[in-house]
């Protein structure tokens, strides 16, 4: 998926061991019998190939393509698509570390256990669906052909995401585990190699596969080697390729020619070599450092996304469980109400219905409790003891007070002394008239009745 070609107009020639084995079989030689363990593994890979073939129509929109799992693809790439043969080869190494006996692509969701392998299949399915245009035969193997195939990598994935945006996570796994690992093995020694790395990473950023912060380390490195102006010119070329139709051969060849001209490469000659071919020994180089940073940022973002998805799934599970519990309680309450209030129904208890159903009896109100009391509310007070109200009755007259033994007159009691001394009375006038004006004191009738004897 980096230096390997993925869309082959003609199938590559057989490798040396395969050609020797075919020649031996054609001459009538005996085919060596594999060991039982090798035969068992081969049966598993055949089963996996059939399952991948059955699921490919959902990915590519085609049902005429056969998928085979090979220990080594004929192109040397992790996966390859052969349009003339209508076949896709996937290397068994991309499924590592999964054992073939535990790989079941026929079960939806099993692909999450090997996202890089599934992403390689998705990438080839994108080529099968959208890589319709072809390079003319006389231009095969030229720099123009190499540039066109390089631009097709991100263009096909961009078109595939328009149909199946959920496959983005698998394409990201391919970038992280296959493409970036291959890029970091050879430090860039030429402008062509640096532009090649930018087309594989930065173009996928513009296609919506990688995030901007993830590709920033390679963006900075490409600007240092190529310069901002040249990098922007290359970015405009791959962005124009993303908007090109699947069948527009002329436009794709024009984009490839502009790519070669920007990098000052002859479009009709073989492309410049990738990596360092001088024979000198170098360290990892700046590209390897940038690739390591890109990989680290992808891993961090993937972990954050996985954590968010797990939290969302847990919250959804809790909501579903609460809703199911509420529905069960409502059904049980409705059944209880129907049994209690039905006309002519016998006395009903929740235990009777539960016993007939063969489960533990449970009341509709089991497990409920009053709402918690606020800490600021005053504590409840105990009610006062009951006291009967007083009864209404006729008032009882109080006995009369006994007369005072010294009371001899009916004169009222002397008033309280005033607050200030009273003025003295005027002196009486002399003569007999003053004595006559003062009447004699008359004895009290009650006193006379108490002292007189009975008749």
C-alpha positions in Angstrom: 0.0 0.0 0.0 3.0 2.2 -0.2 5.6 1.2 -2.8 3.4 -1.7 -4.1 0.9 -1.5 -6.8 -2.6 -2.4 -5.8 -4.5 -2.4 -9.1 -2.9 -4.7 -11.6 -4.1 -4.5 -15.2 -2.5 -7.9 -15.8 -1.8 -10.5 -13.1 1.9 -10.7 -12.2 4.0 -13.7 -13.2 4.2 -16.6 -10.8 7.0 -16.6 -8.3 9.9 -19.0 -8.6 8.6 -21.7 -6.2 5.1 -21.6 -7.7 6.4 -21.9 -11.2 8.6 -24.8 -10.3 5.7 -26.6 -8.6 3.5 -26.0 -11.6 6.2 -27.3 -14.0 6.7 -30.4 -11.8 3.0 -31.1 -11.7 2.7 -30.6 -15.5 5.5 -33.1 -16.0 3.6 -35.7 -14.0 5.5 -35.4 -10.7 3.8 -36.3 -7.4 2.5 -33.3 -5.5 4.0 -33.3 -2.0 1.4 -34.2 0.7 1.1 -31.5 3.4 1.3 -32.4 7.1 -2.0 -32.8 9.0 -1.4 -29.5 10.8 -0.7 -27.7 7.5 -3.8 -29.3 5.9 -5.9 -28.1 8.9 -4.6 -24.5 8.6 -5.3 -24.6 4.9 -8.9 -25.6 5.5 -9.3 -22.7 7.9 -7.9 -20.2 5.3 -10.2 -21.6 2.6 -13.2 -21.1 5.0 -12.1 -17.6 5.7 -11.7 -16.8 2.0 -15.2 -18.0 1.3 -16.6 -15.9 4.2 -14.7 -12.8 2.9 -16.0 -13.4 -0.6 -19.6 -13.6 0.8 -19.2 -10.3 2.5 -17.4 -8.4 -0.3 -20.7 -7.4 -2.2 -21.6 -5.2 0.8 -18.2 -3.5 0.6 -17.7 -3.1 -3.1 -21.2 -3.3 -4.5 -20.1 -6.2 -6.8 -20.8 -9.9 -6.5 -18.4 -11.2 -9.2 -15.2 -10.9 -7.2 -13.5 -13.8 -5.4 -11.3 -13.2 -2.3 -8.5 -15.6 -1.5 -6.2 -15.6 1.5 -2.6 -16.3 0.5 0.5 -16.7 2.6 2.2 -14.3 0.2 0.4 -12.3 -2.5 1.8 -12.3 -6.0 2.3 -8.5 -5.9 4.1 -8.6 -2.6 1.6 -6.1 -1.1 -0.5 -7.0 2.0 -3.5 -7.0 -0.4 -4.0 -6.6 -4.2 -6.9 -6.3 -6.7 -6.8 -7.9 -10.2 -9.5 -6.3 -12.4 -9.0 -8.8 -15.3 -9.3 -11.8 -12.9 -12.0 -10.2 -10.7 -10.1 -11.4 -7.7 -8.6 -9.9 -4.5 -5.7 -11.4 -2.7 -5.1 -10.8 1.0 -2.0 -11.8 2.9 -2.6 -14.1 5.9 0.0 -12.1 7.8 -2.3 -9.1 8.2 -4.6 -11.2 10.4 -1.8 -11.7 13.0 -1.9 -12.4 15.9 -5.3 -14.1 15.4 -5.3 -17.9 14.8 -7.2 -18.9 11.7 -9.4 -21.2 13.8 -10.7 -18.2 15.7 -11.4 -16.0 12.6 -15.0 -15.9 11.5 -15.7 -13.1 9.0 -19.2 -14.6 8.4 -20.2 -13.3 11.8 -20.9 -9.5 11.6 -18.8 -7.7 14.1 -16.0 -10.3 14.2 -13.9 -7.9 12.0 -13.4 -5.7 15.0 -10.9 -8.2 16.3 -8.6 -7.8 13.3 -9.3 -4.2 12.0 -6.1 -3.9 10.0 -6.9 -7.1 8.0 -10.5 -5.9 7.4 -9.2 -2.5 6.5 -7.0 -4.0 3.8 -10.0 -5.8 2.4 -12.0 -2.5 2.5 -9.2 -0.7 0.7 -9.2 -3.3 -2.1 -13.0 -3.2 -2.2 -12.7 0.6 -2.8 -10.4 -0.1 -5.8 -12.9 -2.7 -7.1 -15.8 -0.2 -6.9 -14.1 3.1 -8.0 -10.8 2.4 -9.8 -12.5 2.0 -13.2 -10.1 4.1 -15.2 -7.0 2.5 -16.5 -3.5 3.6 -17.5 -2.8 3.1 -21.3 -0.6 0.2 -22.0 2.3 2.2 -23.4 2.5 4.3 -20.2 2.7 1.4 -17.8 5.8 1.5 -15.6 6.5 5.2 -16.2 6.6 8.0 -13.7 3.2 9.2 -15.0 1.8 5.8 -14.2 3.3 5.7 -10.7 2.0 9.2 -10.0 -1.5 8.3 -11.2 -1.6 5.1 -9.1 -0.3 7.2 -6.1 -3.2 9.7 -6.4 -5.7 6.9 -6.9 -4.9 5.5 -3.4 -6.6 8.4 -1.5 -9.1 9.1 -4.3 -10.6 5.6 -4.1 -10.8 5.7 -0.3 -12.4 9.2 -0.5 -15.1 7.8 -2.8 -15.6 4.8 -0.7 -16.2 6.8 2.4 -19.0 8.6 0.5 -20.8 5.3 0.3 -19.8 3.7 3.6 -18.6 6.3 6.2 -18.6 3.7 9.0 -15.5 2.0 7.3 -13.3 4.9 8.3 -12.1 3.2 11.5 -10.8 0.2 9.4 -9.0 2.5 6.9 -7.4 4.3 9.8 -6.2 0.9 11.1 -4.5 0.2 7.7 -2.8 3.6 7.8 -1.5 3.0 11.3 -0.4 -0.6 11.1 0.6 -1.1 7.5 1.2 2.1 5.6 3.1 4.0 8.3 5.2 1.0 9.3 6.3 0.7 5.7 7.0 4.4 5.3 9.3 4.5 8.3 11.6 1.8 7.1 13.4 4.0 4.4 14.4 7.6 5.1 13.5 10.0 2.3 16.5 10.8 0.2 14.7 12.6 -2.7 11.9 15.1 -3.3 10.0 12.3 -5.1 10.1 10.1 -2.0 9.0 12.9 0.3 6.1 13.8 -2.0 5.2 10.1 -2.1 4.9 10.1 1.7 2.8 13.3 1.7 0.4 11.7 -0.8 -0.1 8.7 1.4 -0.6 10.6 4.6 -1.6 14.2 4.0 -3.9 13.3 1.1 -5.7 10.9 3.4 -6.1 13.8 5.9 -7.9 15.8 3.2 -9.9 12.7 2.3 -11.3 12.6 5.9 -9.5 9.5 7.1 -6.9 11.1 9.3 -7.4 14.1 11.6 -5.5 17.3 11.1 -3.5 17.1 14.4 -2.5 13.5 13.6 -0.9 14.4 10.3 0.8 17.6 11.5 4.3 16.1 12.2 4.5 14.9 8.5 3.2 18.2 7.3 6.0 20.0 9.1 8.6 17.6 7.7 7.3 17.9 4.2 7.4 21.7 4.4 11.0 21.6 5.5 12.1 19.3 2.6 9.8 20.5 -0.2 9.0 24.0 0.9 5.5 25.4 1.6 4.8 26.5 -2.0 5.6 23.1 -3.6 3.7 21.3 -0.9 0.6 23.5 -1.4 0.9 22.8 -5.2 0.9 19.1 -4.6 -2.0 19.4 -2.2 -4.1 21.1 -4.8 -3.3 18.2 -7.2 -4.5 15.5 -4.9 -7.6 17.5 -3.9 -8.5 17.8 -7.5 -8.0 14.1 -7.9 -10.5 13.5 -5.1 -13.1 15.3 -7.1 -12.5 13.3 -10.3 -15.0 10.7 -11.5 -14.3 7.0 -11.5 -14.2 6.7 -15.2 -12.3 9.9 -16.1 -9.0 8.5 -17.4 -8.0 11.8 -19.1 -8.4 13.9 -15.9 -6.4 11.4 -13.8 -3.6 11.3 -16.3 -3.5 15.1 -16.3 -3.2 15.2 -12.5 -0.4 12.7 -12.7 1.4 14.8 -15.4 1.1 17.9 -13.2 2.5 15.9 -10.3 5.6 14.9 -12.3 6.1 18.5 -13.6 5.9 19.9 -10.0 8.6 17.5 -8.9 10.6 18.0 -12.2 10.4 14.3 -13.1 10.2 13.0 -16.7 6.7 11.5 -17.0 7.6 9.0 -19.7 10.6 7.5 -18.0 10.7 5.1 -15.0 10.0 6.8 -11.7 12.8 7.8 -9.3 13.5 5.1 -6.7 12.0 5.3 -3.3 14.2 5.4 -0.2 18.0 5.4 0.1 19.7 3.3 -2.6 23.2 4.7 -2.2 24.4 1.8 -0.1 25.3 4.1 2.8 24.1 3.2 6.3 21.9 5.9 7.9 19.8 6.1 11.0 16.0 6.1 11.1 15.9 9.6 9.7 13.5 12.5 10.1 10.7 10.6 8.3 10.8 7.8 10.7 10.5 10.3 13.6 7.5 12.0 11.9 5.9 8.7 11.3 6.3 7.7 14.9 4.7 10.9 16.0 1.8 10.4 13.6 1.3 6.8 14.8 1.4 8.0 18.4 -1.3 10.6 17.8 -3.5 8.2 16.0 -3.2 5.7 18.9 -4.1 8.4 21.5 -7.1 9.6 19.5 -8.3 6.0 18.9 -8.1 5.2 22.6 -10.1 8.4 23.4 -12.7 7.4 20.8 -12.9 3.9 22.1 -13.4 5.2 25.7 -16.1 7.5 24.6 -17.9 4.7 22.6 -17.6 2.4 25.6 -19.1 5.1 27.9 -21.9 5.6 25.5 -22.6 1.9 25.2 -22.7 1.6 29.0 -25.1 4.5 29.4 -27.3 3.0 26.7 -27.3 -0.3 28.4 -28.3 1.3 31.7 -31.1 3.2 30.1 -32.3 0.0 28.4 -32.2 -1.9 31.7 -34.1 0.8 33.5 -36.7 1.0 30.8 -37.1 -2.8 30.9 -37.5 -2.8 34.6 -40.1 0.0 34.5 -42.0 -1.9 31.8 -42.0 -5.1 33.8 -43.3 -3.2 36.9 -46.0 -1.5 34.8 -47.1 -4.9 33.4 -47.1 -6.5 36.8 -49.1 -3.6 38.3 -51.6 -3.8 35.5 -52.0 -7.5 36.0 -52.5 -7.1 39.7 -55.1 -4.3 39.2 -56.9 -6.5 36.7 -57.0 -9.4 39.1 -58.1 -7.2 42.0 -60.7 -5.1 40.4 -62.1 -7.6 37.9 -65.9 -8.3 38.4 -66.5 -11.4 40.4 -62.8 -12.0 40.9 -61.6 -14.0 44.0 -59.3 -12.4 46.5 -55.9 -11.9 44.9 -52.4 -11.6 46.3 -49.2 -11.1 44.3 -47.8 -14.4 45.8 -50.6 -16.5 44.2 -49.9 -15.3 40.6 -46.1 -15.6 41.1 -46.5 -19.2 42.5 -48.5 -20.3 39.5 -45.9 -18.8 37.1 -43.2 -20.7 38.9 -41.2 -17.8 40.1 -40.5 -16.0 43.4 -43.5 -13.9 44.5 -42.8 -10.2 44.4 -45.2 -7.4 45.4 -45.5 -4.4 43.0 -44.3 -2.2 45.8 -41.3 -4.3 46.7 -38.1 -2.3 46.7 -39.7 1.1 47.0 -39.0 3.6 49.7 -40.1 7.1 50.6 -38.1 9.9 49.1 -35.1 11.0 51.2 -35.7 13.9 53.7 -33.8 17.0 53.1 -31.1 17.8 55.6 -32.4 21.3 56.2 -35.9 20.1 57.1 -36.8 20.1 60.9 -36.9 16.6 62.5 -40.4 15.2 62.8 -42.0 15.6 66.3 -44.0 13.0 68.1 -47.8 13.7 68.4 -49.1 14.9 71.8 -51.0 12.4 73.8 -54.8 12.4 73.3 -56.8 14.4 75.9 -60.6 14.2 76.0 -62.4 17.6 75.6 -64.0 19.1 78.7 -67.7 18.4 79.2 -70.1 21.3 79.6 -72.0 21.5 83.0 -74.1 24.0 85.0 -72.0 26.4 87.1 -72.1 25.6 90.8 -72.9 28.7 93.0 -70.3 29.5 95.6 -71.6 29.7 99.2 -72.0 33.2 100.7 -69.1 34.5 102.7 -69.8 34.6 106.5 -70.2 38.0 108.0 -67.2 39.5 109.7 -67.6 39.3 113.5 -66.7 43.0 113.9 -69.1 44.3 111.3 -71.6 46.5 113.0 -72.5 48.9 110.3 -73.2 48.9 106.6 -70.7 51.6 105.9 -68.5 50.8 102.9 -64.9 50.2 103.6 -62.6 53.2 103.8 -61.1 54.1 100.5 -57.4 53.9 100.0 -55.5 57.0 101.0 -54.9 59.3 98.2 -51.5 59.9 96.8 -51.3 63.4 98.3 -52.7 64.5 101.6 -56.3 65.9 101.4 -56.9 69.5 102.3 -58.3 70.0 105.8 -62.1 70.6 106.0 -63.3 74.1 106.9 -63.9 74.6 110.6 -67.5 74.0 111.6 -69.7 76.9 112.6 -70.5 77.2 116.3 -74.0 76.7 117.6 -76.6 74.0 117.9 -77.3 73.9 114.2 -74.1 72.0 113.5 -74.9 69.1 115.9 -78.3 68.8 114.4 -76.9 68.6 110.8 -75.1 65.3 111.6 -77.6 62.4 111.6 -77.2 59.6 114.1 -75.7 56.3 113.0 -78.4 53.7 112.3 -77.5 50.1 113.2 -77.3 47.5 110.3 -80.3 45.3 109.9 -78.3 42.2 109.5 -76.5 42.8 112.7 -79.7 43.4 114.5 -81.2 40.2 113.1 -78.1 38.2 114.1 -78.2 39.4 117.7 -81.9 39.4 118.3 -83.4 36.3 119.9 -85.9 34.1 118.0 -89.5 35.0 118.9 
